[in-house]
Amino acid sequence: MDPPGEEVVELYIRLRGTTTAQPVRALKGFRRVALAPGETQKVTFDLKPEAFAIWNDRNQFAAEPAKLSVWISPDSAHGTAAEMGIVP
């Protein structure tokens, strides 16, 4: 019998089209999950509007209209992005 293990689930976002350049992937949340061999588990993340705010070109911390990519993966190098937008 295999021993239980742990997995880290990470949530990253990318904002494009903002007044200031943003990271390719910005970590916005993570969860450490204990799993038995063969077990799956649903992981949810609750993000407040501030998670999408940036320091803009007027030195204001605010959300801007942008193209948004979201990844949920075990690390920053993997996963398939979900694409959406932030509209005014």
C-alpha positions, 0 to 999 in steps of 0.5 A: 500500500502506498503512503499518503502524500501531499500536493500543492495546488497553485493559482496564477493570473496574468493581466494583459493590456494594462497601463503598466507591464505585469508579470507573466504569471503572478501567484494569487493563491495556493493550497496544500492538500493531503491525498491518499493514493488514487484519491482526488479532491476538489480545490476552490479559490476565492479571489477578491477584486483586489487580487486583480488590482495593479499599481497603474501609470497614475500610481493608483492601486486599481483594477483596469480593463484587461485580458486575463489568463488564469492557471491552476497547476502544481507549479508556475511552469505547467497548466492550461490557461483559462482566458477571460476579460476584465471589463469596465 
